[in-house]
C-alpha cells in the first residue's frame, strides 16, 4: 500500500500542470482619478462566503466592509 501511494504521487508530480499554459488577460490600466483613498466603504461583489461553521459555501454575495 505504501509503495502504491508513493508511485501515484511520483506519477502526479511527473505530469506537467496544464494550468501553466493558460493565458491570462492583464488588468486594465487605472484612470488618474481611480484608486485614491482612503475610502469609507469597500464592496467586494460576487464573492463565495465560507462562514467556518461547516455549512456549505453561500454565494455569490456582496461583502460590504465599512
VEXDREN-2710 file (C-alpha; in Angstrom, 1 decimal):
% VEXDREN-2710
k/r/px/py/pz
1/UNK/0.0/0.0/0.0
2/UNK/2.8/2.4/0.9
3/UNK/4.6/1.8/-2.3
4/UNK/1.5/2.3/-4.5
5/UNK/0.8/5.6/-2.8
6/UNK/4.4/6.6/-3.5
7/UNK/4.1/5.6/-7.1
8/UNK/0.9/7.5/-7.6
9/UNK/2.4/10.6/-6.0
10/UNK/5.5/10.3/-8.3
11/UNK/3.3/10.0/-11.4
12/UNK/1.3/13.0/-10.4
13/UNK/4.4/15.1/-9.9
14/UNK/5.8/13.9/-13.2
15/UNK/2.8/15.2/-15.2
16/UNK/3.3/18.8/-16.3
17/UNK/0.5/21.0/-15.0
18/UNK/-2.0/22.1/-17.7
19/UNK/-2.7/25.4/-15.9
20/UNK/0.7/26.7/-16.8
21/UNK/-0.4/27.0/-20.4
22/UNK/-3.4/29.3/-19.6
23/UNK/-3.1/32.8/-21.0
24/UNK/-4.4/35.4/-18.6
25/UNK/-5.5/38.9/-19.6
26/UNK/-3.8/41.7/-17.6
27/UNK/-6.0/44.1/-15.6
28/UNK/-6.8/47.3/-17.4
29/UNK/-4.8/50.4/-16.5
30/UNK/-6.5/52.7/-13.9
31/UNK/-7.6/56.2/-14.7
32/UNK/-5.8/59.0/-12.9
33/UNK/-8.8/59.5/-10.5
34/UNK/-9.1/55.8/-9.6
35/UNK/-7.5/54.1/-6.7
36/UNK/-7.2/57.1/-4.5
37/UNK/-8.2/56.6/-0.9
38/UNK/-8.8/56.0/2.0
39/UNK/-12.4/55.2/1.4
40/UNK/-15.3/54.9/3.9
41/UNK/-16.5/51.6/2.3
42/UNK/-15.1/48.6/0.4
43/UNK/-17.6/46.4/-1.5
44/UNK/-16.5/43.0/-2.8
45/UNK/-19.0/41.8/-5.4
46/UNK/-19.8/38.2/-6.4
47/UNK/-17.8/36.5/-3.5
48/UNK/-18.4/33.0/-2.3
49/UNK/-18.8/33.1/1.5
50/UNK/-17.4/30.3/3.7
51/UNK/-18.6/31.0/7.3
52/UNK/-16.4/28.4/9.0
53/UNK/-19.2/26.5/10.7
54/UNK/-19.1/23.6/8.3
55/UNK/-22.1/24.8/6.3
56/UNK/-21.9/24.7/2.5
57/UNK/-20.5/27.8/0.8
58/UNK/-23.0/30.5/0.1
59/UNK/-23.0/33.0/-2.8
60/UNK/-22.4/34.8/-4.9
61/UNK/-22.8/37.5/-2.4
62/UNK/-21.7/41.1/-2.0
63/UNK/-19.5/41.8/1.1
64/UNK/-19.5/45.3/2.5
65/UNK/-16.6/46.4/4.7
66/UNK/-17.1/49.8/6.5
END
